């Protein structure tokens, strides 16, 4: 078995292995239990993705390159698709936050008996 990807953590290793498996490339996560043995130390080189069939090496590397490019675009604040909270733009998020704040203040004043 060949290590095809060294992940930042065990979660990312499972994401990459799942992505490869979804494309018909047999891959496993290695080093899963080693990470727990280090305790408070920063884990390094424990989360690895290994290929079961070396004939899939080039296809797997191409998929991983695509994954890393998308991840770098997301980190740079580039286009990532829909916003997680469903708001389309920053202005809409700000308005929603302001509306929720005003609503909370009104509820607080009603509960104190200031507003009837």
FIPA-748947 format. One line per field, with one value per atom (N, C-alpha, C, O): residue number from 0; residue in one letter; atom name; x, y, z. Coordinates in Angstrom, 3 decimals, always signed. Layout:
BEGIN
num (NUM / ...)
residu (A / ...)
atome (CA / ...)
xx (X / ...)
yy (Y / ...)
zz (Z / ...)
//
This chain:
BEGIN
num (0 / 0 / 0 / 0 / 1 / 1 / 1 / 1 / 2 / 2 / 2 / 2 / 3 / 3 / 3 / 3 / 4 / 4 / 4 / 4 / 5 / 5 / 5 / 5 / 6 / 6 / 6 / 6 / 7 / 7 / 7 / 7 / 8 / 8 / 8 / 8 / 9 / 9 / 9 / 9 / 10 / 10 / 10 / 10 / 11 / 11 / 11 / 11 / 12 / 12 / 12 / 12 / 13 / 13 / 13 / 13 / 14 / 14 / 14 / 14 / 15 / 15 / 15 / 15 / 16 / 16 / 16 / 16 / 17 / 17 / 17 / 17 / 18 / 18 / 18 / 18 / 19 / 19 / 19 / 19 / 20 / 20 / 20 / 20 / 21 / 21 / 21 / 21 / 22 / 22 / 22 / 22 / 23 / 23 / 23 / 23 / 24 / 24 / 24 / 24 / 25 / 25 / 25 / 25 / 26 / 26 / 26 / 26 / 27 / 27 / 27 / 27 / 28 / 28 / 28 / 28 / 29 / 29 / 29 / 29 / 30 / 30 / 30 / 30 / 31 / 31 / 31 / 31 / 32 / 32 / 32 / 32 / 33 / 33 / 33 / 33 / 34 / 34 / 34 / 34 / 35 / 35 / 35 / 35 / 36 / 36 / 36 / 36 / 37 / 37 / 37 / 37 / 38 / 38 / 38 / 38 / 39 / 39 / 39 / 39 / 40 / 40 / 40 / 40 / 41 / 41 / 41 / 41 / 42 / 42 / 42 / 42 / 43 / 43 / 43 / 43 / 44 / 44 / 44 / 44 / 45 / 45 / 45 / 45 / 46 / 46 / 46 / 46 / 47 / 47 / 47 / 47 / 48 / 48 / 48 / 48 / 49 / 49 / 49 / 49 / 50 / 50 / 50 / 50 / 51 / 51 / 51 / 51 / 52 / 52 / 52 / 52 / 53 / 53 / 53 / 53 / 54 / 54 / 54 / 54 / 55 / 55 / 55 / 55 / 56 / 56 / 56 / 56 / 57 / 57 / 57 / 57 / 58 / 58 / 58 / 58 / 59 / 59 / 59 / 59 / 60 / 60 / 60 / 60 / 61 / 61 / 61 / 61 / 62 / 62 / 62 / 62 / 63 / 63 / 63 / 63 / 64 / 64 / 64 / 64 / 65 / 65 / 65 / 65 / 66 / 66 / 66 / 66 / 67 / 67 / 67 / 67 / 68 / 68 / 68 / 68 / 69 / 69 / 69 / 69 / 70 / 70 / 70 / 70 / 71 / 71 / 71 / 71 / 72 / 72 / 72 / 72 / 73 / 73 / 73 / 73 / 74 / 74 / 74 / 74 / 75 / 75 / 75 / 75 / 76 / 76 / 76 / 76 / 77 / 77 / 77 / 77 / 78 / 78 / 78 / 78 / 79 / 79 / 79 / 79 / 80 / 80 / 80 / 80 / 81 / 81 / 81 / 81 / 82 / 82 / 82 / 82 / 83 / 83 / 83 / 83 / 84 / 84 / 84 / 84 / 85 / 85 / 85 / 85 / 86 / 86 / 86 / 86 / 87 / 87 / 87 / 87 / 88 / 88 / 88 / 88 / 89 / 89 / 89 / 89 / 90 / 90 / 90 / 90 / 91 / 91 / 91 / 91 / 92 / 92 / 92 / 92 / 93 / 93 / 93 / 93 / 94 / 94 / 94 / 94 / 95 / 95 / 95 / 95 / 96 / 96 / 96 / 96 / 97 / 97 / 97 / 97 / 98 / 98 / 98 / 98 / 99 / 99 / 99 / 99 / 100 / 100 / 100 / 100 / 101 / 101 / 101 / 101 / 102 / 102 / 102 / 102 / 103 / 103 / 103 / 103 / 104 / 104 / 104 / 104 / 105 / 105 / 105 / 105 / 106 / 106 / 106 / 106 / 107 / 107 / 107 / 107 / 108 / 108 / 108 / 108 / 109 / 109 / 109 / 109 / 110 / 110 / 110 / 110 / 111 / 111 / 111 / 111 / 112 / 112 / 112 / 112 / 113 / 113 / 113 / 113 / 114 / 114 / 114 / 114 / 115 / 115 / 115 / 115)
residu (X / X / X / X / X / X / X / X / X / X / X / X / X / X / X / X / X / X / X / X / X / X / X / X / X / X / X / X / X / X / X / X / X / X / X / X / X / X / X / X / X / X / X / X / X / X / X / X / X / X / X / X / X / X / X / X / X / X / X / X / X / X / X / X / X / X / X / X / X / X / X / X / X / X / X / X / X / X / X / X / X / X / X / X / X / X / X / X / X / X / X / X / X / X / X / X / X / X / X / X / X / X / X / X / X / X / X / X / X / X / X / X / X / X / X / X / X / X / X / X / X / X / X / X / X / X / X / X / X / X / X / X / X / X / X / X / X / X / X / X / X / X / X / X / X / X / X / X / X / X / X / X / X / X / X / X / X / X / X / X / X / X / X / X / X / X / X / X / X / X / X / X / X / X / X / X / X / X / X / X / X / X / X / X / X / X / X / X / X / X / X / X / X / X / X / X / X / X / X / X / X / X / X / X / X / X / X / X / X / X / X / X / X / X / X / X / X / X / X / X / X / X / X / X / X / X / X / X / X / X / X / X / X / X / X / X / X / X / X / X / X / X / X / X / X / X / X / X / X / X / X / X / X / X / X / X / X / X / X / X / X / X / X / X / X / X / X / X / X / X / X / X / X / X / X / X / X / X / X / X / X / X / X / X / X / X / X / X / X / X / X / X / X / X / X / X / X / X / X / X / X / X / X / X / X / X / X / X / X / X / X / X / X / X / X / X / X / X / X / X / X / X / X / X / X / X / X / X / X / X / X / X / X / X / X / X / X / X / X / X / X / X / X / X / X / X / X / X / X / X / X / X / X / X / X / X / X / X / X / X / X / X / X / X / X / X / X / X / X / X / X / X / X / X / X / X / X / X / X / X / X / X / X / X / X / X / X / X / X / X / X / X / X / X / X / X / X / X / X / X / X / X / X / X / X / X / X / X / X / X / X / X / X / X / X / X / X / X / X / X / X / X / X / X / X / X / X / X / X / X / X / X / X / X / X / X / X / X / X / X / X / X / X / X / X / X / X / X / X / X / X / X / X / X / X / X / X / X / X / X / X / X / X / X)
atome (N / CA / C / O / N / CA / C / O / N / CA / C / O / N / CA / C / O / N / CA / C / O / N / CA / C / O / N / CA / C / O / N / CA / C / O / N / CA / C / O / N / CA / C / O / N / CA / C / O / N / CA / C / O / N / CA / C / O / N / CA / C / O / N / CA / C / O / N / CA / C / O / N / CA / C / O / N / CA / C / O / N / CA / C / O / N / CA / C / O / N / CA / C / O / N / CA / C / O / N / CA / C / O / N / CA / C / O / N / CA / C / O / N / CA / C / O / N / CA / C / O / N / CA / C / O / N / CA / C / O / N / CA / C / O / N / CA / C / O / N / CA / C / O / N / CA / C / O / N / CA / C / O / N / CA / C / O / N / CA / C / O / N / CA / C / O / N / CA / C / O / N / CA / C / O / N / CA / C / O / N / CA / C / O / N / CA / C / O / N / CA / C / O / N / CA / C / O / N / CA / C / O / N / CA / C / O / N / CA / C / O / N / CA / C / O / N / CA / C / O / N / CA / C / O / N / CA / C / O / N / CA / C / O / N / CA / C / O / N / CA / C / O / N / CA / C / O / N / CA / C / O / N / CA / C / O / N / CA / C / O / N / CA / C / O / N / CA / C / O / N / CA / C / O / N / CA / C / O / N / CA / C / O / N / CA / C / O / N / CA / C / O / N / CA / C / O / N / CA / C / O / N / CA / C / O / N / CA / C / O / N / CA / C / O / N / CA / C / O / N / CA / C / O / N / CA / C / O / N / CA / C / O / N / CA / C / O / N / CA / C / O / N / CA / C / O / N / CA / C / O / N / CA / C / O / N / CA / C / O / N / CA / C / O / N / CA / C / O / N / CA / C / O / N / CA / C / O / N / CA / C / O / N / CA / C / O / N / CA / C / O / N / CA / C / O / N / CA / C / O / N / CA / C / O / N / CA / C / O / N / CA / C / O / N / CA / C / O / N / CA / C / O / N / CA / C / O / N / CA / C / O / N / CA / C / O / N / CA / C / O / N / CA / C / O / N / CA / C / O / N / CA / C / O / N / CA / C / O / N / CA / C / O / N / CA / C / O / N / CA / C / O / N / CA / C / O / N / CA / C / O / N / CA / C / O / N / CA / C / O / N / CA / C / O / N / CA / C / O / N / CA / C / O / N / CA / C / O / N / CA / C / O / N / CA / C / O / N / CA / C / O)
xx (+0.844 / +0.000 / +0.891 / +1.878 / +0.503 / +1.273 / +0.522 / -0.685 / +1.263 / +0.661 / +0.519 / +1.502 / -0.713 / -0.988 / -1.235 / -1.080 / -1.624 / -1.939 / -1.687 / -2.089 / -1.019 / -0.834 / -1.727 / -1.507 / -2.727 / -3.747 / -3.335 / -2.455 / -3.990 / -3.735 / -4.257 / -3.660 / -5.360 / -5.933 / -6.721 / -6.864 / -7.226 / -7.893 / -9.186 / -9.565 / -9.860 / -11.099 / -10.827 / -11.548 / -9.792 / -9.463 / -9.048 / -9.368 / -8.345 / -7.948 / -9.175 / -9.197 / -10.192 / -11.424 / -12.164 / -12.773 / -12.117 / -12.762 / -12.099 / -12.782 / -10.766 / -10.033 / -10.237 / -10.461 / -10.163 / -10.375 / -11.791 / -11.985 / -12.776 / -14.149 / -14.314 / -15.032 / -13.639 / -13.695 / -13.105 / -13.667 / -11.971 / -11.351 / -12.226 / -12.393 / -12.782 / -13.657 / -14.884 / -15.352 / -15.415 / -16.585 / -16.265 / -17.159 / -14.997 / -14.566 / -14.100 / -13.558 / -14.309 / -13.952 / -12.499 / -12.011 / -11.807 / -10.409 / -10.389 / -10.832 / -9.873 / -9.853 / -8.755 / -7.570 / -9.177 / -8.249 / -8.679 / -9.860 / -7.705 / -7.962 / -7.251 / -6.305 / -7.716 / -7.054 / -6.117 / -6.531 / -4.863 / -3.876 / -3.459 / -3.518 / -3.040 / -2.575 / -3.685 / -3.471 / -4.874 / -6.039 / -5.829 / -6.106 / -5.353 / -5.216 / -3.930 / -3.833 / -2.965 / -1.717 / -1.952 / -1.265 / -2.909 / -3.148 / -3.565 / -3.184 / -4.328 / -4.777 / -3.684 / -3.817 / -2.615 / -1.535 / -0.616 / +0.203 / -0.719 / +0.215 / -0.278 / +0.481 / -1.517 / -2.033 / -2.113 / -2.754 / -1.472 / -1.529 / -0.544 / -0.588 / +0.324 / +1.288 / +0.580 / -0.462 / +1.142 / +0.556 / +0.779 / +1.922 / -0.291 / -0.129 / +0.423 / -0.029 / +1.388 / +1.980 / +2.161 / +2.584 / +1.840 / +2.066 / +1.331 / +1.760 / +0.230 / -0.522 / -1.667 / -1.998 / -2.267 / -3.431 / -2.961 / -2.624 / -2.948 / -2.502 / -3.575 / -4.328 / -3.624 / -4.521 / -3.639 / -2.693 / -3.955 / -3.164 / -4.018 / -5.225 / -3.363 / -4.019 / -3.868 / -2.806 / -4.913 / -4.834 / -4.328 / -3.713 / -4.586 / -4.145 / -3.303 / -3.815 / -2.035 / -1.112 / -1.413 / -0.907 / -2.225 / -2.578 / -3.465 / -3.595 / -4.075 / -4.932 / -4.166 / -4.775 / -2.849 / -2.028 / -2.246 / -2.487 / -2.166 / -2.260 / -3.652 / -3.788 / -4.675 / -6.040 / -6.275 / -6.919 / -5.744 / -5.891 / -5.162 / -5.697 / -3.964 / -3.206 / -3.930 / -3.932 / -4.542 / -5.278 / -6.477 / -6.736 / -7.202 / -8.340 / -7.890 / -8.551 / -6.777 / -6.260 / -5.797 / -5.997 / -5.183 / -4.788 / -6.011 / -5.980 / -7.084 / -8.327 / -8.882 / -9.333 / -8.853 / -9.323 / -8.492 / -9.049 / -7.171 / -6.309 / -6.507 / -6.419 / -6.772 / -7.018 / -8.317 / -8.375 / -9.349 / -10.621 / -10.462 / -11.035 / -9.689 / -9.457 / -8.694 / -8.998 / -7.716 / -6.956 / -7.832 / -7.688 / -8.731 / -9.651 / -10.583 / -10.864 / -11.065 / -11.944 / -11.220 / -11.803 / -9.959 / -9.182 / -8.892 / -8.761 / -8.789 / -8.469 / -9.686 / -9.576 / -10.834 / -12.055 / -12.626 / -13.400 / -12.251 / -12.745 / -14.145 / -14.804 / -14.601 / -15.960 / -16.095 / -15.340 / -17.052 / -17.261 / -18.679 / -19.054 / -19.470 / -20.856 / -21.741 / -21.473 / -22.811 / -23.753 / -23.141 / -22.327 / -23.537 / -23.101 / -23.753 / -24.894 / -23.052 / -23.592 / -24.879 / -25.696 / -25.087 / -26.299 / -27.432 / -28.505 / -27.219 / -28.256 / -28.306 / -29.057 / -27.550 / -27.548 / -26.713 / -25.662 / -27.189 / -26.485 / -25.330 / -24.317 / -25.444 / -24.396 / -24.201 / -25.029 / -23.084 / -22.800 / -23.866 / -24.190 / -24.417 / -25.456 / -26.695 / -27.304 / -27.069 / -28.231 / -27.973 / -28.868 / -26.773 / -26.418 / -26.465 / -26.943 / -25.979 / -25.977 / -27.400 / -27.720 / -28.252 / -29.651 / -30.358 / -31.137 / -30.095 / -30.715 / -30.251 / -31.058 / -28.965 / -28.440 / -29.048 / -29.387 / -29.186 / -29.792 / -31.261 / -31.731 / -31.970 / -33.375 / -33.520 / -34.409 / -32.661 / -32.702 / -32.376 / -32.987 / -31.428 / -31.078 / -32.253 / -32.565 / -32.906 / -34.062 / -35.176 / -35.821 / -35.403 / -36.431 / -36.123 / -37.028 / -34.873 / -34.486 / -34.687 / -35.134 / -34.364 / -34.551 / -36.040 / -36.421 / -36.879 / -38.324 / -38.849 / -39.622 / -38.452 / -38.896 / -38.446 / -39.198 / -37.234 / -36.722 / -37.550 / -37.897 / -37.863 / -38.655 / -40.078 / -40.645 / -40.663 / -41.997 / -41.971 / -42.885 / -40.950 / -40.874 / -40.665 / -41.053 / -40.062 / -39.869 / -41.108 / -41.195 / -42.042 / -43.250 / -43.123 / -44.015 / -42.058 / -41.859 / -42.792 / -43.386 / -42.909 / -43.815 / -45.009 / -44.859 / -46.173 / -47.383 / -48.032 / -49.056)
yy (-1.179 / +0.000 / +1.244 / +1.337 / +2.176 / +3.404 / +4.579 / +4.731 / +5.412 / +6.627 / +7.623 / +7.996 / +8.050 / +8.973 / +10.387 / +11.352 / +10.519 / +11.849 / +11.875 / +10.960 / +12.926 / +13.142 / +14.300 / +15.443 / +13.994 / +14.975 / +15.762 / +15.348 / +16.909 / +17.742 / +17.064 / +17.197 / +16.342 / +15.630 / +14.434 / +14.235 / +13.647 / +12.405 / +12.661 / +11.865 / +13.760 / +14.098 / +14.359 / +13.861 / +15.136 / +15.414 / +14.139 / +13.960 / +13.257 / +11.986 / +11.182 / +10.583 / +11.170 / +10.448 / +11.120 / +10.437 / +12.438 / +13.149 / +12.775 / +12.474 / +12.794 / +12.473 / +11.004 / +10.691 / +10.109 / +8.683 / +8.449 / +7.662 / +9.121 / +8.992 / +9.506 / +8.915 / +10.619 / +11.181 / +10.192 / +9.981 / +9.592 / +8.616 / +7.381 / +6.876 / +6.890 / +5.714 / +5.986 / +5.101 / +7.212 / +7.573 / +7.553 / +7.373 / +7.736 / +7.706 / +6.313 / +6.147 / +5.315 / +3.944 / +3.599 / +2.570 / +4.426 / +4.176 / +3.680 / +4.378 / +2.469 / +1.901 / +2.566 / +2.473 / +3.241 / +3.946 / +3.738 / +3.538 / +3.788 / +3.628 / +4.722 / +5.338 / +4.955 / +5.879 / +5.068 / +4.094 / +5.474 / +4.791 / +5.724 / +6.945 / +5.148 / +5.943 / +6.443 / +7.338 / +5.880 / +6.354 / +6.268 / +7.228 / +5.152 / +4.955 / +5.562 / +5.779 / +5.835 / +6.437 / +7.851 / +8.300 / +8.555 / +9.937 / +10.047 / +11.008 / +9.103 / +9.159 / +8.870 / +9.216 / +8.248 / +7.889 / +9.033 / +8.891 / +10.159 / +11.248 / +12.190 / +13.045 / +12.059 / +12.902 / +14.355 / +14.697 / +15.221 / +16.660 / +17.147 / +18.316 / +16.295 / +16.699 / +16.937 / +16.341 / +17.797 / +18.069 / +16.866 / +16.481 / +16.273 / +15.101 / +15.492 / +16.461 / +14.741 / +14.994 / +13.666 / +12.669 / +13.677 / +12.524 / +11.260 / +10.148 / +11.429 / +10.255 / +9.964 / +8.801 / +10.991 / +10.822 / +10.728 / +11.731 / +9.516 / +9.278 / +8.523 / +7.728 / +8.794 / +8.056 / +7.155 / +7.618 / +5.873 / +4.914 / +4.295 / +4.110 / +3.982 / +3.312 / +1.809 / +1.322 / +1.081 / -0.370 / -0.930 / -1.997 / -0.211 / -0.640 / +0.469 / +1.547 / +0.210 / +1.235 / +1.657 / +2.681 / +0.888 / +1.271 / +2.514 / +3.159 / +2.849 / +4.039 / +5.301 / +6.347 / +5.215 / +6.304 / +7.631 / +8.652 / +7.635 / +8.894 / +9.512 / +10.726 / +8.681 / +9.199 / +9.778 / +10.817 / +9.093 / +9.572 / +10.896 / +11.811 / +11.008 / +12.264 / +13.420 / +14.541 / +13.153 / +14.205 / +14.667 / +15.866 / +13.731 / +14.089 / +14.873 / +15.828 / +14.471 / +15.158 / +16.568 / +17.500 / +16.733 / +18.083 / +18.982 / +20.142 / +18.450 / +19.214 / +19.570 / +20.696 / +18.622 / +18.861 / +19.968 / +20.865 / +19.906 / +20.907 / +22.292 / +23.297 / +22.356 / +23.648 / +24.256 / +25.459 / +23.449 / +23.943 / +24.394 / +25.406 / +23.653 / +24.002 / +25.322 / +26.141 / +25.536 / +26.786 / +27.960 / +29.051 / +27.765 / +28.820 / +29.193 / +30.372 / +28.195 / +28.456 / +29.226 / +30.126 / +28.894 / +29.571 / +31.020 / +31.856 / +31.332 / +32.687 / +33.583 / +34.754 / +33.056 / +33.855 / +33.967 / +34.880 / +33.050 / +33.059 / +32.501 / +32.338 / +32.208 / +31.703 / +30.329 / +29.409 / +30.201 / +28.928 / +28.426 / +27.454 / +29.043 / +28.611 / +29.412 / +30.581 / +28.775 / +29.471 / +29.729 / +28.946 / +30.824 / +31.122 / +30.116 / +29.718 / +29.692 / +28.663 / +29.058 / +28.191 / +30.355 / +30.754 / +31.068 / +31.485 / +30.878 / +31.106 / +32.538 / +32.833 / +33.437 / +34.837 / +34.946 / +34.316 / +35.752 / +35.880 / +36.844 / +36.618 / +37.911 / +38.922 / +39.395 / +39.136 / +40.101 / +40.605 / +41.578 / +41.602 / +42.379 / +43.337 / +42.659 / +43.149 / +41.532 / +40.791 / +40.219 / +40.225 / +39.729 / +39.195 / +40.290 / +40.067 / +41.459 / +42.581 / +42.997 / +43.245 / +43.074 / +43.440 / +42.411 / +42.770 / +41.142 / +40.087 / +40.182 / +40.057 / +40.399 / +40.539 / +41.729 / +41.639 / +42.834 / +44.036 / +43.789 / +44.209 / +43.112 / +42.799 / +41.896 / +42.108 / +40.904 / +40.021 / +40.774 / +40.518 / +41.694 / +42.501 / +43.366 / +43.428 / +44.034 / +44.879 / +44.020 / +44.422 / +42.856 / +41.955 / +41.527 / +41.467 / +41.232 / +40.831 / +41.974 / +41.751 / +43.187 / +44.354 / +44.572 / +44.838 / +44.461 / +44.631 / +43.573 / +43.898 / +42.318 / +41.259 / +41.521 / +41.275 / +42.015 / +42.330 / +43.443 / +43.353 / +44.491 / +45.593 / +45.153 / +45.618 / +44.262 / +43.759 / +42.908 / +43.002 / +42.091 / +41.255 / +42.068 / +41.620 / +43.255 / +44.139 / +44.997 / +45.673 / +44.969 / +45.753 / +47.178 / +47.986 / +47.516 / +48.862 / +49.109 / +50.180 / +48.101 / +48.181 / +47.267 / +46.151 / +47.748 / +46.923 / +46.589 / +45.906)
zz (+0.000 / +0.000 / +0.000 / +0.729 / -0.834 / -0.994 / -0.369 / -0.557 / +0.383 / +0.924 / -0.214 / -0.854 / -0.461 / -1.556 / -1.048 / -1.797 / +0.242 / +0.773 / +2.266 / +2.984 / +2.738 / +4.174 / +4.581 / +4.181 / +5.373 / +5.745 / +6.982 / +7.737 / +7.172 / +8.349 / +9.610 / +10.678 / +9.494 / +10.640 / +10.125 / +8.918 / +11.056 / +10.691 / +9.923 / +9.064 / +10.226 / +9.526 / +8.048 / +7.184 / +7.758 / +6.363 / +5.645 / +4.469 / +6.332 / +5.719 / +5.306 / +4.231 / +6.159 / +5.822 / +4.665 / +3.840 / +4.599 / +3.492 / +2.174 / +1.195 / +2.146 / +0.916 / +0.542 / -0.627 / +1.517 / +1.227 / +0.703 / -0.223 / +1.288 / +0.809 / -0.604 / -1.410 / -0.903 / -2.251 / -3.262 / -4.336 / -2.906 / -3.811 / -3.959 / -5.069 / -2.872 / -2.940 / -3.791 / -4.508 / -3.718 / -4.530 / -6.015 / -6.842 / -6.357 / -7.761 / -8.186 / -9.279 / -7.328 / -7.667 / -7.383 / -7.851 / -6.635 / -6.277 / -4.840 / -3.927 / -4.644 / -3.302 / -2.473 / -2.794 / -1.396 / -0.508 / +0.929 / +1.214 / +1.837 / +3.262 / +4.040 / +3.548 / +5.254 / +6.160 / +7.046 / +7.674 / +7.091 / +7.935 / +9.055 / +8.913 / +10.165 / +11.291 / +12.175 / +12.992 / +12.028 / +12.769 / +14.285 / +15.003 / +14.761 / +16.201 / +16.755 / +17.963 / +15.928 / +16.403 / +16.913 / +17.831 / +16.331 / +16.706 / +18.167 / +18.836 / +18.678 / +20.063 / +21.065 / +22.239 / +20.635 / +21.540 / +21.899 / +22.807 / +21.223 / +21.488 / +22.573 / +23.029 / +22.995 / +24.070 / +23.683 / +22.690 / +24.452 / +24.231 / +23.169 / +22.786 / +22.698 / +21.675 / +20.353 / +20.078 / +19.552 / +18.236 / +17.331 / +17.085 / +16.838 / +15.972 / +14.606 / +13.997 / +14.141 / +12.835 / +12.103 / +12.687 / +10.850 / +9.970 / +10.416 / +10.107 / +11.139 / +11.554 / +10.598 / +10.365 / +10.050 / +9.187 / +7.738 / +7.109 / +7.234 / +5.859 / +5.095 / +5.658 / +3.799 / +2.913 / +2.062 / +1.424 / +2.058 / +1.288 / +0.186 / +0.338 / -0.917 / -2.048 / -1.902 / -1.514 / -2.207 / -2.168 / -3.494 / -3.527 / -4.584 / -5.907 / -6.529 / -6.830 / -6.718 / -7.225 / -8.661 / -9.119 / -9.372 / -10.739 / -10.775 / -11.815 / -9.637 / -9.551 / -9.153 / -8.929 / -9.065 / -8.546 / -9.278 / -8.634 / -10.592 / -11.354 / -11.257 / -11.105 / -11.344 / -11.208 / -9.817 / -9.667 / -8.800 / -7.424 / -7.235 / -6.610 / -7.758 / -7.634 / -8.320 / -7.812 / -9.466 / -10.173 / -9.340 / -9.244 / -8.742 / -7.899 / -6.661 / -6.252 / -6.075 / -4.894 / -5.250 / -4.470 / -6.413 / -6.855 / -6.987 / -6.576 / -7.559 / -7.689 / -6.317 / -6.102 / -5.391 / -4.022 / -3.357 / -2.723 / -3.499 / -2.873 / -3.487 / -2.781 / -4.783 / -5.427 / -4.915 / -4.657 / -4.766 / -4.241 / -2.797 / -2.394 / -2.021 / -0.623 / -0.519 / +0.348 / -1.384 / -1.370 / -1.775 / -1.222 / -2.720 / -3.137 / -1.994 / -1.782 / -1.256 / -0.115 / +0.972 / +1.577 / +1.235 / +2.275 / +1.924 / +2.818 / +0.638 / +0.209 / +0.144 / -0.218 / +0.487 / +0.450 / -0.943 / -1.233 / -1.801 / -3.169 / -3.235 / -2.208 / -4.436 / -4.584 / -3.943 / -4.257 / -3.053 / -2.369 / -2.528 / -1.873 / -3.362 / -3.516 / -2.601 / -2.325 / -2.123 / -1.249 / +0.115 / +0.604 / +0.714 / +2.073 / +3.013 / +2.781 / +4.076 / +4.946 / +5.644 / +5.951 / +5.906 / +6.607 / +5.648 / +6.083 / +4.353 / +3.372 / +2.895 / +1.965 / +3.478 / +3.044 / +1.783 / +1.661 / +0.848 / -0.411 / -0.360 / -1.022 / +0.401 / +0.433 / +1.856 / +2.730 / +2.088 / +3.425 / +3.897 / +5.085 / +3.000 / +3.364 / +3.918 / +4.869 / +3.325 / +3.811 / +5.194 / +6.039 / +5.440 / +6.755 / +7.803 / +8.916 / +7.460 / +8.396 / +8.733 / +9.895 / +7.719 / +7.966 / +8.828 / +9.711 / +8.581 / +9.379 / +10.830 / +11.751 / +11.033 / +12.390 / +13.110 / +14.290 / +12.410 / +13.002 / +13.358 / +14.416 / +12.475 / +12.731 / +13.957 / +14.781 / +14.080 / +15.246 / +16.530 / +17.567 / +16.475 / +17.647 / +18.088 / +19.277 / +17.140 / +17.463 / +18.054 / +19.023 / +17.484 / +18.012 / +19.438 / +20.271 / +19.733 / +21.081 / +22.064 / +23.189 / +21.655 / +22.532 / +22.812 / +23.952 / +21.790 / +21.978 / +22.939 / +23.840 / +22.771 / +23.681 / +25.113 / +26.056 / +25.276 / +26.596 / +27.250 / +28.428 / +26.481 / +27.023 / +27.362 / +28.351 / +26.556 / +26.841 / +28.112 / +28.932 / +28.284 / +29.477 / +30.739 / +31.818 / +30.646 / +31.789 / +32.048 / +33.074 / +31.139 / +31.304 / +30.825 / +31.082 / +30.144 / +29.627 / +28.440 / +28.315 / +27.573 / +26.415 / +26.667 / +27.164 / +26.324 / +26.535 / +25.231 / +25.208)
//
